[in-house]
Amino acid sequence: MSLSRVENPCFLLFLVIFQAIFILILYRGGASSVFRGFLDVPQPLDYSKTEDVYTNLSLFIHAPNKETMPYCTPQSPIFVGPLTITFNTLPSERTIISKNPYVQLGGRYSPPHCLARYRTAIIVPHRNREKQLRHLLYYLHPFLQRQQLHYRIYLIHQAGNGPFNQAKLLNIGVREAMKDDDWDCLLLHNVNLVPENDYNLYVCDEYYPKHMSSAIDKLQYSLPYWSFFGGVSALTPNHYMKMNGFPNTYWDRGGEHDDIAERVSISGMKIVRTPLHLGRYKMMDHEQISDYAENIKRPAVLHTRTTWKDDGMNSLEFKVLAKKQYPLYTNITVDIGDPPMLPSLSKI
């Protein structure tokens, strides 16, 4: 190499940029991991023009020979982008089953035409949300199939009439799901949220927890505050255990999402977010929607730094009352105990 070329400012700038890219590739685990998440997403996305979630799904048919079946393409051939989502008519369970013929008992699915590249467990905590569950299952099954995933849907049902504890139910769902399969990704999903774009991939980021529902319609398709981590999120089993899972001590709605976001930071990770134009969700109404939307706009006062190592997966206590496989999902009914008693006013 000639001395004049080395001293050329343009060449030196090119060399610095090349070295920076090379270091990035090594740091992120190779070129495939750097570019794996890049999709050929059409721009701009026009949400006034949507497609049915079942569009072209019938093109996925059984391969003639399972032994020679190829891996699925990195990008699904039937992506359409924005999807038509409406909750005007409640679909029957029979309708959902008939429209998803390849879904197996327990809500399990593997692409019939190729070998899936990703294995995702969908974990949905709930209690007394049967109508919302049916809407979610109607849209979520074809949505996941469009992405050529191997997946299973788990419904974690809290028994009894005590205060609801969503974070603890998610911990239980993770514990039980990992007994069934070696999942690549744990997709934690509110029962009342439906994704609006099939380019919103239900796979995990290799390095950091991913917030999927970055733009919810009831929140004006924006984040209520910068650290918000509620709704739908994706974590690898390693992410989940590194932060000791979610807290078990939040009953009703009271700041567990902010606690979780703080755990991500304390454990040396960061939150990555699906871009707003892809992470769009429609929220189904329920009787407390106005209170919920207002409450999540305010971050909670936290004591996470003093509690996270002792409150989580390592302190999880529950009892499985029933685990049953249904055509569209696996239902796990659990007794999570009672919240701690607050001191009476007479003792204060």
C-alpha positions as CSV (number, residue, x, y, z in Angstrom):
1,M,0.0,0.0,0.0
2,S,1.4,3.4,-1.0
3,L,2.1,6.1,1.6
4,S,-0.1,8.6,-0.4
5,R,-3.1,6.3,-0.1
6,V,-2.7,5.9,3.6
7,E,-2.4,9.7,4.0
8,N,-5.6,10.3,1.9
9,P,-8.3,11.7,4.2
10,C,-11.1,10.0,2.3
11,F,-9.3,6.6,2.5
12,L,-8.7,7.0,6.2
13,L,-12.4,7.8,6.8
14,F,-13.4,4.7,4.8
15,L,-10.9,2.6,6.8
16,V,-12.3,3.9,10.1
17,I,-15.9,3.2,9.1
18,F,-15.0,-0.3,7.8
19,Q,-13.3,-1.1,11.1
20,A,-16.2,0.1,13.1
21,I,-18.6,-2.1,11.1
22,F,-16.3,-5.1,11.5
23,I,-16.1,-4.6,15.3
24,L,-19.9,-4.3,15.4
25,I,-20.3,-7.5,13.5
26,L,-18.0,-9.3,15.9
27,Y,-19.7,-7.8,18.9
28,R,-23.2,-8.8,17.8
29,G,-22.2,-12.4,17.0
30,G,-21.6,-12.4,13.3
31,A,-23.0,-10.9,10.1
32,S,-26.2,-13.0,10.3
33,S,-27.2,-11.7,13.7
34,V,-26.6,-8.1,12.6
35,F,-28.8,-8.3,9.5
36,R,-31.2,-11.0,10.6
37,G,-33.8,-8.5,11.9
38,F,-33.8,-6.4,8.7
39,L,-37.1,-6.9,6.8
40,D,-38.1,-5.7,3.4
41,V,-41.0,-3.6,4.8
42,P,-42.8,-1.5,2.3
43,Q,-42.7,2.2,3.0
44,P,-44.8,4.0,3.8
45,L,-47.3,1.7,5.5
46,D,-50.8,2.7,4.8
47,Y,-53.1,1.6,7.6
48,S,-56.2,2.8,5.7
49,K,-55.7,-0.1,3.4
50,T,-55.7,-3.4,5.3
51,E,-55.9,-7.1,4.5
52,D,-57.7,-10.0,6.2
53,V,-55.4,-11.9,8.6
54,Y,-56.3,-15.1,6.8
55,T,-55.2,-13.8,3.4
56,N,-53.2,-16.4,1.5
57,L,-52.8,-18.6,4.6
58,S,-54.2,-21.6,2.6
59,L,-51.1,-21.5,0.4
60,F,-49.3,-23.2,3.3
61,I,-49.9,-26.9,2.6
62,H,-48.2,-30.1,3.7
63,A,-44.8,-30.8,2.1
64,P,-44.8,-34.0,0.2
65,N,-41.9,-35.4,2.2
66,K,-41.2,-34.3,5.8
67,E,-37.8,-35.9,5.8
68,T,-36.6,-33.5,3.0
69,M,-38.5,-30.5,4.1
70,P,-36.5,-27.3,3.8
71,Y,-36.1,-24.5,6.4
72,C,-38.6,-21.8,6.1
73,T,-37.5,-18.7,4.2
74,P,-36.1,-15.9,6.5
75,Q,-39.1,-13.7,5.4
76,S,-42.5,-15.1,5.0
77,P,-43.8,-15.1,1.4
78,I,-47.3,-14.1,2.5
79,F,-46.7,-10.9,4.5
80,V,-49.1,-8.1,3.7
81,G,-48.4,-5.6,6.5
82,P,-51.4,-3.8,8.0
83,L,-54.3,-6.2,9.0
84,T,-58.0,-5.6,9.3
85,I,-58.9,-5.9,13.0
86,T,-62.5,-5.5,14.3
87,F,-64.3,-6.7,17.4
88,N,-67.8,-6.1,16.1
89,T,-68.7,-9.8,15.8
90,L,-67.6,-12.5,18.3
91,P,-66.3,-15.5,16.4
92,S,-67.3,-18.9,17.6
93,E,-64.7,-21.4,18.8
94,R,-65.9,-23.8,16.0
95,T,-65.2,-21.0,13.4
96,I,-61.7,-20.4,14.7
97,I,-60.9,-24.1,14.7
98,S,-62.1,-24.6,11.1
99,K,-60.1,-21.6,9.9
100,N,-56.9,-23.0,11.5
101,P,-56.8,-26.6,10.4
102,Y,-53.1,-27.1,11.1
103,V,-53.3,-26.0,14.7
104,Q,-52.9,-29.1,16.9
105,L,-54.3,-30.0,20.3
106,G,-53.0,-27.6,23.0
107,G,-52.7,-24.7,20.6
108,R,-49.5,-26.0,19.0
109,Y,-48.4,-25.3,15.4
110,S,-45.5,-26.0,13.2
111,P,-45.4,-24.9,9.5
112,P,-46.6,-27.8,7.3
113,H,-44.4,-26.8,4.4
114,C,-41.1,-26.0,6.0
115,L,-38.9,-26.3,9.2
116,A,-39.5,-23.3,11.5
117,R,-36.5,-21.1,12.3
118,Y,-37.9,-19.9,15.6
119,R,-39.8,-21.5,18.5
120,T,-42.0,-19.1,20.5
121,A,-44.2,-19.7,23.5
122,I,-47.2,-17.3,23.8
123,I,-48.1,-16.8,27.4
124,V,-51.4,-15.0,28.2
125,P,-52.5,-14.3,31.8
126,H,-56.2,-13.9,32.3
127,R,-59.3,-14.3,34.5
128,N,-62.9,-14.1,33.3
129,R,-62.0,-12.7,29.8
130,E,-63.6,-15.3,27.7
131,K,-64.9,-12.9,25.0
132,Q,-61.5,-11.2,24.7
133,L,-59.8,-14.5,24.6
134,R,-61.9,-15.6,21.6
135,H,-61.1,-12.4,19.7
136,L,-57.4,-12.8,20.5
137,L,-57.3,-16.4,19.3
138,Y,-59.2,-15.6,16.1
139,Y,-56.5,-13.1,15.1
140,L,-53.4,-14.5,16.9
141,H,-53.3,-18.0,15.4
142,P,-53.2,-16.9,11.7
143,F,-50.9,-14.0,12.6
144,L,-48.3,-16.4,14.0
145,Q,-48.8,-18.8,11.1
146,R,-48.1,-16.0,8.7
147,Q,-44.7,-15.7,10.3
148,Q,-43.9,-19.4,9.8
149,L,-43.2,-19.9,13.6
150,H,-43.3,-23.1,15.6
151,Y,-45.5,-21.9,18.5
152,R,-47.8,-22.9,21.4
153,I,-50.4,-20.7,23.1
154,Y,-50.6,-20.9,26.9
155,L,-53.5,-19.4,28.9
156,I,-52.6,-18.9,32.5
157,H,-55.9,-18.6,34.4
158,Q,-56.0,-17.3,38.0
159,A,-58.5,-19.2,40.1
160,G,-60.6,-17.5,42.8
161,N,-61.8,-14.0,43.2
162,G,-58.8,-12.4,44.9
163,P,-56.9,-9.4,43.5
164,F,-55.4,-10.1,40.0
165,N,-51.6,-10.6,39.8
166,Q,-50.5,-10.5,36.2
167,A,-46.8,-10.5,36.8
168,K,-46.9,-13.6,39.0
169,L,-49.1,-15.4,36.4
170,L,-46.5,-14.6,33.8
171,N,-43.8,-16.1,36.0
172,I,-45.9,-19.2,36.3
173,G,-46.5,-19.4,32.6
174,V,-42.8,-19.2,31.9
175,R,-42.1,-21.9,34.5
176,E,-44.7,-24.3,33.0
177,A,-43.9,-23.6,29.3
178,M,-40.3,-24.3,29.8
179,K,-41.2,-27.8,31.0
180,D,-42.8,-28.6,27.6
181,D,-40.2,-27.4,25.1
182,D,-36.9,-25.6,24.7
183,W,-38.4,-22.3,23.6
184,D,-36.3,-19.7,21.8
185,C,-38.6,-16.9,22.9
186,L,-41.1,-16.2,25.6
187,L,-43.8,-13.9,24.2
188,L,-45.8,-12.3,27.1
189,H,-49.1,-11.1,25.9
190,N,-52.0,-9.1,27.4
191,V,-55.3,-10.8,26.6
192,N,-56.9,-7.5,25.3
193,L,-54.3,-6.6,22.7
194,V,-54.3,-7.6,19.0
195,P,-51.4,-6.9,16.6
196,E,-52.2,-4.8,13.5
197,N,-49.2,-5.7,11.3
198,D,-47.8,-9.1,10.4
199,Y,-44.3,-7.6,10.0
200,N,-44.2,-7.2,13.8
201,L,-42.2,-10.4,14.3
202,Y,-43.0,-12.5,17.4
203,V,-39.4,-13.5,17.9
204,C,-36.9,-12.3,20.5
205,D,-34.0,-10.0,20.1
206,E,-30.9,-12.1,20.9
207,Y,-29.3,-9.5,23.2
208,Y,-32.1,-7.6,25.0
209,P,-35.7,-7.8,26.1
210,K,-38.0,-6.4,23.4
211,H,-41.1,-4.3,23.9
212,M,-43.6,-5.3,21.1
213,S,-46.6,-3.1,21.7
214,S,-45.0,0.3,21.3
215,A,-48.1,1.9,19.7
216,I,-51.5,1.1,21.2
217,D,-54.6,2.7,19.7
218,K,-56.1,3.6,23.1
219,L,-52.9,5.4,23.9
220,Q,-52.9,7.4,20.7
221,Y,-50.4,5.0,19.1
222,S,-47.5,6.3,21.3
223,L,-45.7,5.4,24.5
224,P,-47.3,6.9,27.6
225,Y,-43.8,7.4,29.0
226,W,-40.3,6.5,28.0
227,S,-39.8,3.5,30.3
228,F,-43.2,1.8,29.7
229,F,-42.8,-1.9,29.2
230,G,-46.5,-3.1,29.4
231,G,-48.7,-4.9,27.0
232,V,-46.7,-7.3,24.9
233,S,-43.1,-8.1,25.3
234,A,-40.6,-10.7,24.2
235,L,-37.7,-12.2,26.2
236,T,-35.4,-15.2,25.8
237,P,-35.3,-17.6,28.7
238,N,-31.8,-16.2,29.5
239,H,-33.2,-12.7,29.6
240,Y,-35.9,-13.8,31.9
241,M,-33.7,-15.6,34.4
242,K,-31.0,-12.9,34.3
243,M,-33.5,-10.4,35.8
244,N,-35.1,-13.0,38.1
245,G,-38.3,-12.9,36.2
246,F,-41.1,-10.5,37.1
247,P,-42.1,-9.4,40.6
248,N,-44.7,-11.6,42.5
249,T,-45.8,-8.8,44.9
250,Y,-48.0,-6.5,42.7
251,W,-51.7,-7.2,43.1
252,D,-54.2,-5.6,40.8
253,R,-52.7,-2.9,38.5
254,G,-50.0,-1.1,40.5
255,G,-46.7,-0.6,38.8
256,E,-45.4,-4.0,37.9
257,H,-44.6,-2.8,34.3
258,D,-42.3,-0.1,35.8
259,D,-40.7,-2.6,38.1
260,I,-39.9,-4.9,35.2
261,A,-38.4,-2.1,33.2
262,E,-36.2,-1.3,36.2
263,R,-35.1,-4.9,36.5
264,V,-34.0,-4.9,32.8
265,S,-31.7,-1.9,33.6
266,I,-30.4,-3.2,36.9
267,S,-29.5,-6.6,35.4
268,G,-27.3,-4.9,32.8
269,M,-29.7,-5.0,29.8
270,K,-31.8,-2.4,28.0
271,I,-35.2,-2.4,26.3
272,V,-35.4,-2.5,22.6
273,R,-38.6,-1.5,21.0
274,T,-40.5,-2.5,17.8
275,P,-40.7,0.7,15.7
276,L,-44.0,2.6,16.2
277,H,-45.1,2.0,12.6
278,L,-44.8,-1.8,13.1
279,G,-45.7,-2.2,16.8
280,R,-49.3,-1.1,16.4
281,Y,-52.0,-2.8,18.5
282,K,-55.7,-2.5,18.9
283,M,-57.0,-2.8,22.5
284,M,-60.3,-4.4,23.3
285,D,-62.5,-2.4,25.6
286,H,-63.5,-3.6,29.1
287,E,-65.3,-1.9,31.9
288,Q,-62.1,-0.4,33.4
289,I,-60.4,0.8,30.2
290,S,-60.5,4.5,31.1
291,D,-58.9,3.9,34.5
292,Y,-56.3,1.6,33.0
293,A,-55.3,4.0,30.3
294,E,-55.0,6.8,32.8
295,N,-53.1,4.8,35.4
296,I,-50.4,3.6,33.0
297,K,-49.6,7.1,32.0
298,R,-47.9,7.6,35.4
299,P,-44.8,5.6,36.3
300,A,-44.9,4.0,39.7
301,V,-42.8,4.7,42.7
302,L,-40.4,1.7,42.9
303,H,-38.2,-0.1,45.4
304,T,-36.9,-2.5,42.8
305,R,-33.2,-2.2,43.6
306,T,-33.8,-3.5,47.1
307,T,-36.2,-6.3,46.2
308,W,-35.5,-7.7,42.7
309,K,-33.0,-10.4,43.8
310,D,-35.5,-11.8,46.3
311,D,-38.8,-11.3,44.6
312,G,-39.2,-13.2,41.3
313,M,-38.6,-16.6,39.9
314,N,-36.6,-17.7,42.9
315,S,-39.5,-16.9,45.3
316,L,-42.3,-18.2,43.1
317,E,-45.0,-20.2,44.9
318,F,-48.2,-21.5,43.4
319,K,-50.3,-24.6,42.9
320,V,-51.4,-25.9,39.5
321,L,-55.1,-26.9,39.9
322,A,-55.5,-28.1,36.3
323,K,-53.6,-28.3,33.0
324,K,-55.7,-29.2,30.0
325,Q,-55.1,-29.1,26.3
326,Y,-57.9,-27.6,24.2
327,P,-58.0,-27.4,20.4
328,L,-56.7,-23.8,20.3
329,Y,-54.7,-23.4,23.5
330,T,-53.3,-25.1,26.6
331,N,-55.1,-23.9,29.7
332,I,-53.3,-23.8,33.1
333,T,-55.5,-22.9,36.1
334,V,-53.5,-21.9,39.1
335,D,-53.9,-21.0,42.8
336,I,-51.5,-18.1,43.4
337,G,-52.4,-17.6,47.1
338,D,-53.6,-14.4,48.7
339,P,-52.0,-11.0,48.9
340,P,-50.3,-10.1,52.2
341,M,-52.6,-8.6,54.8
342,L,-52.3,-4.9,55.3
343,P,-52.0,-3.7,58.9
344,S,-55.3,-2.6,60.3
345,L,-55.8,1.0,61.2
346,S,-56.1,0.2,64.9
347,K,-52.5,-1.1,64.9
348,I,-51.0,2.0,63.1
